[in-house]
Every structure is written in C-alpha cells, then in structure tokens.
Amino acid sequence: MRSAALAAGLVALAVLIATTSLPMALAERHPQLALWLYPDHPQALLTLAREERVRLAAATTRAHEEAAAQQAAAQAEQQGKIAQENPDRDGEAAPVDEAPPAEDALAQAEREHAASLAAPATNAAADAPDDAAAPAIPPAAAELPAIRAGLRDIAARIAAAAPLEPSAHRLLGDTTDDLNASRQAMLDAVARSRRETVAAFWLMHQDYERKDYQGVVALAAVLLQTRPALNEYTLSYLNSLALEPEGRAALVAALVRDPGWRPLFLRSMGAKLAASDAPLALIQALKEAGSPPSEAELIPLLRARMAAEKRAEGAYNIWLQMLPAEEVLQVRPVNNLDFARDPSTLPFNWNLPRPMNAFIDLQPRNDTVDGRVLRIRFGVGRIRLGAIEQVTFLRPGRYQFSGEQKGVMSSKRGMVWQLLCYPGGPVAGQSTQLMGAPRLWRPFSFDITIPNNGRCDAQRLRLFHDSRSTSEQFASGEIQFQSLQITPVEPATSGG
C-alpha cells in the first residue's frame, strides 16, 4: 500500500509538473510543445501570437509592395499608350499622372511603432525565440485574411484563459473588422494596462477622427506619461486641437488642472504653431479660466514667435495681453533701465549671458536714487562675456542714450552700448569703447536715430565686450554702470 501510494504521488507530481512548470519553461522557446502539454497556456499563446504578428506585418508589407508595383506597371502602360497615340511627341516627356501623396509621416510612424510594440514591454526582444524573427520569405498577400483570423483566434483563447492580459484584448482589436468591436477591445486593453501604447494610440486617433476631443486629451495624457519616446507624435495631436475652438476648450479643461505635461505641451505648441494665432487664443482662454501661463511657460512661445516672424511685435502683444492690468501700466519702451527689478529670460527685460571668466551682478546704489548698479568683474586671462541685452520698442525719432560709468578695466578693447534694429541691424546708435573711470562716476552718452521706414519698429539694446579676435578677449579689473536714460530729442521725419 505504501508503494502504491508513493507511486500515485509520483504520478500526480509528474502530471502537475508536466501541466504547469514544464509548459511555463517551454512557453518562450517551444510554444507548440507547451500547448501540447497545456492547450490554453497563456504565455505559450502569447509567444505564438507574437510569431503570428510578425508574419502578419510581413504579409502586410508585401501587400503594399505588390500594390505599388501594380500601380507603377499601370502608369508605365498608360505612358506607353500615350506615346503610341502621340507619335509626334517623341522628343517630349510623356505626361504622367501625379504620384500619390506620400503616406503621412505620423501615420507611418504609428504603424511602425505599433508593430515594434506588439510584444510585451519586458525583455522579450532579448528572450524571443529565433523563429520570431521576420520570415525569410514573407507570406503572400493572399494569406492576410487567414493570418488575421488565426491571430484573432489565438487572442480570443488568451483572453479566455487570462482575462486580465491586456495584450490579448489589443490583439483582438487589431484583428477585428467590426469597428465598434475593435474599439471596445482596445478600451479593454487600455483599462487593463495604461502601457498598452498601440491600443492607446489607436483610440486617440479614432477619437480625433470622431471629434471626441476630450478623449484625445485623456489618451494623450496617458501616452505622455508612459511613452515619452513618442512625445513628438502625441503632441502633434494636441497641437492640432489648439487650432479648433472645441479642441481648445478640451485642452483648457485639462490644463487648468495643472497636469505634469502642461509645460511640455505649451513649449511644443509655441514651437510648432508659432506663426498661428491659435497659441494666443489658448493662453487667453487659460487666463480667463484663472490659470494663466507662468513666465517660464510663456517665454518659449514668445521666442518661437519672434524667430518665426523675424519680428518682435507679435510676441510683444502676446506678452502685454498676459500681464495683469496693474503691471501693464508699468511697461515702458525700454523696461527696467535702472535695473531696479531682477533680470529674467523674458525678451523684454534684461537678459544676462553666461560668461566665462567674468561675473555680472547688481549692487545697491550709494545715493538716494532708485535703481541699482550694473557691475561686471573680469578674471585674469581670456574672457567670454556675451551680451547683456533686451528687446525695446522706441518710436521713430532721435534720442540720446546717457549714463555713468566707473571702475578700472584693463583690456585692448572696452565695453560698448549699442542699439540696433531687430533682429540684426542696421545699427541705430552706438557708444565709444568704455573702460570705466578710476575714482568718480563719469558720464557718457551717444545719439540714437530710429528711422521711420517700418523696418525698425523693434530694437535690440545690448552691452558687450567689443573684442574682435582671440588676443583681444583678455581683460581684468571691473566696470560699473548706473543712471541709464534714453531721452527723446526730436521725432523722425517720414521715411527717415
């Protein structure tokens, strides 16, 4: 009896191993053998599904190639007929139909990425069996329906055996011809895993086609959080929504909640839609909703707008509309000329460079006058200062720029104040080279002329080290500036 009981136990253990542990060990490398031991083993079915997915992709590619070849042959035949009907035009190029438009780059990228993500997001690529590679001879296009049907059957078996497996539902949606059933399967896949990128992209595109803009935003948020490598494509959908009033409303409803992807989207929108009025409409809606863009969020849009238009007026108007009413009253043609406020990265305030072997800071004044002193200290040796600058909006006319300098700067060439028409000239006024004054503040000034020709509506006011060669980049000591003023002299004549 003991021997019989032991034998029965060994048999039961062997059956258990053969139907559980052994199929799991064989599932990746030998799925068919694993399925022979355990007909509905989920992992073995997933491996089999990956293999069929590769065959499906190869058959689809072959079908596209065959269609392209047939189209090229038809065009060649048509050209031959035209040549026969017009024998007198031998020396002329035969008219041909325009080539079909190239496939949308985004759609192509989605399809290719979807194929690459057909396997689970584990180390499946490293552990995949050799026969998961693309077949040496792609299946014929005629096999496409059979491959899709087989893959759909495998996906249904996986869903039945492992209802929580997201890729099974995604494969069902990918191989189902009924659009509603396919959508439900994709929804089930995303509900089980937010990392089902193919399903999320498919749903986002469908929502965009259906004009379900809230759905587009929700799925884009998922993709931005789970697949940052695809941000370029995901953001293109959100940028498209910014062009439509209903799409902007859906975006504003999401952005007012300050999601983590808000700065990324606003930066992308500014770069891609810089020449459009859509960004202004969106940020105005955000302001009305009580969530205006911060300065850090606004600056990329302003600079992108200026770069796209090669002008500064559009960006300046956007900035003015985002300012609170009390701050608009403080705006001047040249802002913060006395350095009372800290510099920033706004185009319409002082921008400080990142110098090498030099230091820029603002010091309190020793008198009762408001404002601060701009001080530049140089190390010993070669320096790279860059320009301290801002975009200004002086009206056409003549002005005098004046200020005071102090300090001892030792260099072959000194510091220069310059005002030139935005973005790159001509120069409207420029100081001589300034080296500072040893003990007391010394005044300096120069004239500025803004022409009335419509090509100098905005300007760049800058301070820079006027070195023109490597040997002239050596400097030491320091130089300080205060009491900067721009005083009108007379208006410009028309066409000046």
C-alpha positions in Angstrom: 0.0 0.0 0.0 2.8 2.3 0.8 4.5 1.6 -2.5 1.1 2.2 -4.3 0.6 5.4 -2.5 4.1 6.6 -3.3 3.7 5.7 -7.0 0.4 7.5 -7.1 2.0 10.6 -5.5 4.9 10.5 -8.0 2.5 10.2 -10.9 0.4 13.1 -9.6 3.6 15.2 -9.2 4.7 14.3 -12.7 1.4 15.3 -14.1 1.5 18.6 -12.1 5.0 19.4 -13.4 4.0 18.4 -17.0 0.9 20.6 -17.0 2.3 23.6 -15.1 6.0 24.1 -14.6 7.1 22.4 -17.8 4.8 24.4 -20.1 6.0 27.6 -18.4 9.6 26.6 -19.1 8.8 25.8 -22.7 6.4 28.7 -23.4 9.0 31.1 -24.8 11.2 28.7 -26.8 8.9 25.9 -27.8 5.3 27.2 -27.6 3.8 24.4 -29.7 5.2 21.8 -27.3 4.0 23.8 -24.3 0.5 24.0 -25.8 0.5 20.2 -26.4 1.0 19.8 -22.6 -1.3 22.6 -21.7 -3.6 23.5 -24.6 -4.5 27.0 -23.3 -1.3 28.1 -21.6 -1.4 31.9 -21.7 2.3 32.5 -22.0 2.7 30.0 -24.8 -0.2 31.5 -26.6 1.3 35.0 -26.3 4.6 33.7 -27.8 2.6 32.1 -30.6 0.7 35.4 -31.1 4.0 37.3 -31.4 5.1 34.9 -34.1 1.9 35.4 -36.0 2.1 39.1 -35.5 5.5 39.1 -37.2 4.0 37.1 -40.1 1.1 39.5 -40.3 3.4 42.5 -40.5 5.5 40.8 -43.2 2.4 39.9 -45.3 1.1 43.5 -44.9 4.4 44.9 -46.2 4.4 42.5 -49.1 0.8 43.5 -50.0 1.9 47.2 -50.0 4.8 46.4 -52.2 2.7 44.4 -54.7 0.1 47.2 -54.8 2.9 49.7 -55.5 4.3 47.5 -58.2 0.9 47.1 -59.9 0.4 50.9 -59.8 3.8 51.5 -61.3 3.1 48.9 -64.1 -0.3 50.6 -64.8 1.4 54.0 -65.1 4.0 52.6 -67.4 1.3 51.0 -69.6 -0.6 54.3 -69.7 2.5 56.2 -70.7 3.1 53.7 -73.5 -0.5 54.2 -74.8 0.0 58.0 -74.7 3.3 57.6 -76.7 1.6 55.4 -79.3 -1.3 57.9 -79.7 1.1 60.9 -80.0 4.0 59.7 -82.2 5.0 63.3 -83.0 5.9 64.0 -79.4 8.9 61.6 -79.3 11.2 64.3 -78.1 8.9 65.4 -75.3 8.4 63.8 -72.0 5.1 62.0 -71.9 2.6 63.4 -69.4 2.1 61.2 -66.4 -0.3 61.2 -63.5 0.9 62.8 -60.4 2.3 60.3 -57.9 0.0 59.6 -55.0 0.8 61.7 -52.0 3.4 60.2 -49.6 1.9 58.5 -46.6 1.5 60.8 -43.7 4.7 60.6 -41.6 2.8 60.4 -38.4 0.6 57.5 -39.6 3.7 55.6 -40.8 5.4 56.2 -37.5 2.4 55.0 -35.6 2.2 51.8 -37.6 5.9 51.0 -37.4 5.9 51.7 -33.6 2.8 49.7 -33.1 4.4 46.7 -34.8 7.5 47.1 -32.7 5.5 47.2 -29.5 3.4 44.1 -30.4 5.5 42.1 -27.9 5.1 42.7 -24.2 7.3 45.5 -22.7 9.5 43.1 -20.9 12.8 41.8 -22.2 11.0 39.9 -24.8 13.4 41.1 -27.5 16.4 39.5 -25.8 14.5 36.3 -24.9 12.5 35.9 -28.1 12.9 32.6 -29.9 14.8 32.6 -33.2 11.7 31.8 -35.2 10.2 35.1 -34.0 12.3 37.0 -36.5 10.9 38.2 -39.7 10.4 35.2 -42.1 12.9 34.8 -44.9 10.1 34.6 -47.4 7.2 36.9 -46.5 3.8 35.3 -46.7 1.8 36.1 -49.8 -0.8 38.9 -49.6 -3.5 36.4 -50.2 -2.7 34.8 -46.8 -3.5 38.0 -44.9 -7.2 37.0 -44.1 -6.1 33.6 -42.8 -3.3 35.1 -40.7 -5.6 37.7 -39.2 -8.2 35.0 -38.5 -5.6 32.8 -36.8 -4.3 35.6 -34.7 -7.8 36.6 -33.7 -8.4 33.0 -32.6 -5.2 33.0 -30.5 -6.1 36.3 -28.9 -9.6 35.0 -28.0 -8.0 31.9 -26.4 -5.6 34.2 -24.4 -8.5 36.4 -23.2 -10.5 33.4 -22.1 -7.5 31.8 -20.2 -6.1 35.1 -18.8 -8.9 37.8 -18.8 -6.5 40.4 -17.3 -3.9 40.1 -20.0 -4.0 43.5 -21.8 -2.2 42.4 -25.0 -4.9 39.7 -25.7 -7.6 42.5 -25.9 -5.3 44.7 -28.0 -4.7 41.8 -30.5 -8.4 41.2 -30.6 -9.0 44.8 -31.5 -6.2 44.8 -34.0 -7.6 41.8 -35.9 -11.3 42.6 -35.7 -13.0 44.0 -38.8 -16.0 45.5 -36.9 -15.0 49.0 -35.8 -17.2 49.0 -32.7 -16.0 45.6 -31.5 -12.4 46.7 -32.2 -12.8 49.9 -30.2 -14.2 48.0 -27.3 -11.3 45.6 -27.3 -8.8 48.5 -27.4 -10.6 50.1 -24.5 -10.4 46.9 -22.6 -6.7 46.7 -23.3 -6.0 50.2 -22.0 -8.3 49.7 -19.0 -6.1 46.7 -18.0 -2.7 48.5 -18.7 -2.0 52.1 -19.4 1.2 51.0 -21.1 -0.7 49.4 -24.0 0.7 52.0 -26.3 -0.6 50.6 -29.5 -4.2 50.5 -28.2 -3.9 54.0 -26.7 -2.6 55.4 -30.0 -5.4 53.6 -31.9 -8.0 55.0 -29.6 -6.6 58.5 -29.7 -6.6 58.6 -33.4 -10.2 57.3 -33.5 -11.3 59.9 -31.0 -9.6 62.6 -33.1 -11.5 61.4 -36.2 -14.7 61.3 -34.3 -14.0 64.8 -32.9 -14.1 63.5 -29.3 -11.5 66.0 -28.2 -11.8 65.2 -24.5 -11.0 61.6 -25.3 -8.0 62.7 -27.4 -6.7 64.8 -24.4 -7.2 62.0 -21.9 -5.4 59.4 -24.1 -2.6 61.9 -24.9 -2.1 62.4 -21.2 -1.6 58.6 -20.8 0.9 58.4 -23.7 2.9 61.4 -22.5 3.3 59.8 -19.1 4.0 56.2 -20.2 5.8 56.7 -23.6 7.9 59.8 -23.6 9.8 58.5 -26.7 6.6 59.2 -28.7 6.0 62.7 -27.4 6.6 64.2 -30.8 3.6 62.3 -32.3 1.4 62.6 -29.2 1.9 66.3 -29.0 1.1 66.7 -32.7 -2.5 65.6 -31.9 -2.7 68.2 -29.1 -1.3 70.9 -31.3 -4.0 70.1 -33.8 -6.6 70.5 -31.1 -5.3 74.0 -30.4 -6.4 75.1 -33.9 -10.1 74.2 -33.3 -12.4 76.1 -30.8 -13.8 72.8 -29.5 -10.3 71.3 -29.2 -9.1 74.4 -27.3 -11.9 74.1 -24.9 -11.0 70.4 -24.2 -7.3 71.4 -23.8 -8.1 74.3 -21.4 -10.3 72.0 -19.3 -7.3 69.7 -18.8 -4.6 72.4 -18.5 -6.3 74.3 -15.7 -5.8 71.2 -13.5 -2.0 71.8 -14.0 -1.1 68.3 -15.2 2.5 67.3 -15.4 2.6 67.5 -19.2 1.4 71.2 -19.3 4.8 72.8 -19.7 5.8 70.3 -22.3 2.7 70.9 -24.3 2.9 74.7 -24.1 6.5 74.6 -25.2 5.7 72.3 -28.1 2.7 74.4 -29.1 4.8 77.5 -29.2 7.4 75.9 -31.4 5.0 74.2 -33.9 2.3 76.9 -34.1 4.5 80.0 -33.6 3.1 81.7 -36.7 -0.5 81.0 -35.9 -2.9 82.9 -33.6 -4.0 79.6 -32.0 -1.5 79.8 -29.1 -2.7 83.3 -28.2 -6.3 82.1 -28.2 -5.4 79.2 -26.0 -3.4 81.1 -23.4 -6.2 83.8 -23.3 -8.7 81.1 -22.5 -6.3 79.8 -19.8 -6.1 83.4 -18.4 -9.9 83.7 -18.4 -10.2 80.3 -16.7 -8.0 81.6 -13.8 -4.9 79.6 -14.8 -2.7 81.9 -17.0 0.7 80.7 -18.2 3.6 81.4 -15.9 6.5 83.4 -17.2 8.5 80.1 -17.7 5.7 78.7 -19.8 5.2 81.9 -21.8 8.9 82.5 -22.7 9.3 79.6 -25.2 6.1 80.7 -27.0 7.4 84.3 -27.2 10.8 83.4 -28.5 9.4 80.9 -31.0 7.0 83.6 -32.3 9.9 86.1 -32.7 12.0 83.5 -34.5 9.2 82.5 -36.9 8.2 86.1 -37.8 11.7 87.7 -37.7 9.9 90.4 -35.8 9.1 91.1 -32.2 5.7 92.9 -32.3 3.5 89.8 -32.3 5.3 88.3 -29.3 5.2 91.7 -27.5 1.4 91.9 -27.9 1.0 88.4 -26.6 3.1 89.3 -23.5 1.1 92.5 -22.9 -2.2 90.6 -23.0 -0.9 88.2 -20.4 0.2 90.9 -18.0 -2.1 91.9 -15.1 -3.7 95.3 -15.6 -1.6 96.9 -12.8 1.6 95.7 -14.5 0.7 96.9 -18.0 0.8 100.5 -16.6 4.5 99.9 -15.7 5.6 98.8 -19.2 8.0 101.2 -20.9 9.6 101.2 -24.4 12.8 100.2 -22.6 12.0 98.2 -19.5 14.0 98.1 -16.2 16.5 100.6 -17.5 17.6 101.3 -13.9 18.0 97.6 -13.0 15.5 98.0 -10.1 14.0 94.6 -11.0 15.9 91.4 -11.4 16.8 90.4 -14.9 14.9 87.5 -16.4 14.7 85.4 -19.6 11.8 87.5 -21.0 12.8 89.1 -24.3 11.5 92.5 -22.9 13.7 92.6 -19.8 17.4 92.4 -19.3 18.8 89.1 -20.3 22.1 88.2 -18.7 24.6 85.9 -20.5 26.5 83.0 -19.1 30.1 84.5 -19.2 33.4 82.6 -19.0 35.9 84.1 -16.5 33.6 87.1 -15.8 31.0 87.9 -13.2 27.8 90.0 -13.6 25.9 91.3 -10.6 23.7 94.2 -9.4 24.7 96.3 -6.5 22.7 98.8 -4.4 23.4 102.5 -5.2 25.2 104.7 -2.6 22.8 107.6 -3.0 19.0 108.0 -2.6 18.2 107.4 -6.3 16.1 104.4 -7.1 17.7 101.5 -9.0 20.8 99.5 -8.8 24.4 99.5 -10.3 25.3 97.0 -13.0 28.8 95.7 -12.2 30.9 93.5 -14.4 34.1 91.9 -12.9 36.7 90.2 -15.0 39.1 87.4 -14.0 42.7 87.3 -15.1 43.1 86.0 -18.6 40.8 85.3 -21.5 37.1 86.1 -21.1 33.9 85.5 -23.0 31.2 87.8 -21.8 28.3 87.6 -24.2 25.8 90.4 -24.4 23.5 91.9 -21.8 20.5 92.8 -23.8 16.8 93.3 -24.2 14.2 93.9 -27.0 13.0 97.5 -27.0 10.2 99.5 -28.8 11.3 103.1 -29.3 9.3 105.1 -31.7 10.9 106.6 -34.8 12.9 109.7 -33.9 16.2 110.9 -32.4 17.2 110.0 -28.9 20.2 110.4 -26.6 21.4 107.5 -24.5 23.2 108.6 -21.4 24.6 107.1 -18.3 27.5 107.0 -15.9 30.5 104.6 -15.7 33.0 103.8 -13.1 35.8 101.3 -12.4 39.1 100.3 -13.9 39.0 97.8 -16.8 42.3 96.7 -18.4 41.8 95.3 -21.9 42.8 96.1 -25.5 39.1 96.9 -26.3 36.4 98.1 -23.9 32.7 97.8 -23.4 30.2 99.1 -25.9 26.5 100.1 -25.6 24.7 99.5 -28.9 21.1 99.8 -30.2 20.3 98.1 -33.5 17.1 97.4 -35.3 15.6 94.0 -34.5 16.7 91.3 -35.2 20.1 92.0 -36.7 20.6 95.6 -37.8 21.3 98.2 -39.0 22.8 99.9 -36.0 20.8 102.9 -34.8 23.3 104.1 -32.3 26.5 103.0 -30.5 28.8 104.3 -27.8 32.5 104.6 -27.9 34.6 101.9 -26.1 34.2 102.4 -22.4 36.8 101.4 -19.8 35.4 102.9 -16.7 36.6 105.8 -14.5 39.2 105.2 -11.7 37.6 107.1 -8.8 34.4 109.0 -9.6 31.4 108.3 -11.8 32.0 109.7 -15.3 29.1 110.5 -17.7 28.9 109.1 -21.2 26.3 109.4 -24.0 25.6 108.7 -27.7 22.9 109.6 -30.2 20.3 107.1 -31.5 18.2 107.5 -34.7 15.2 105.3 -35.2 14.2 105.5 -38.9 10.6 105.9 -39.9 10.6 103.3 -42.6 8.7 100.4 -40.9 11.9 98.3 -40.6 12.9 99.3 -37.2 9.8 99.1 -35.1 11.6 96.9 -32.5 15.3 97.2 -31.5 17.9 95.3 -29.5 19.7 97.3 -26.8 22.9 95.5 -25.8 26.1 95.9 -23.8 29.0 93.7 -24.9 32.8 93.5 -24.9 34.0 94.7 -28.2 36.7 92.1 -28.8 37.2 91.1 -32.4 40.0 88.5 -32.1 41.3 86.0 -29.6 44.1 88.3 -28.4 41.5 91.0 -27.6 39.5 88.7 -25.3 41.9 89.2 -22.4 40.6 91.6 -19.7 40.9 92.2 -16.0 39.5 94.7 -13.4 35.9 95.8 -13.4 33.4 98.3 -14.8 30.1 99.6 -13.5 27.2 101.4 -15.0 24.3 103.4 -13.5 21.8 106.2 -14.2 21.0 104.9 -17.7 18.5 107.1 -19.6 17.1 107.4 -23.1 15.8 110.9 -23.8 13.8 111.9 -26.9 15.4 114.7 -28.9 13.0 115.0 -31.9 10.7 112.8 -33.9 11.9 111.3 -37.1 10.6 112.7 -40.4 8.6 110.4 -42.6 10.7 107.9 -44.5 13.8 108.7 -42.5 
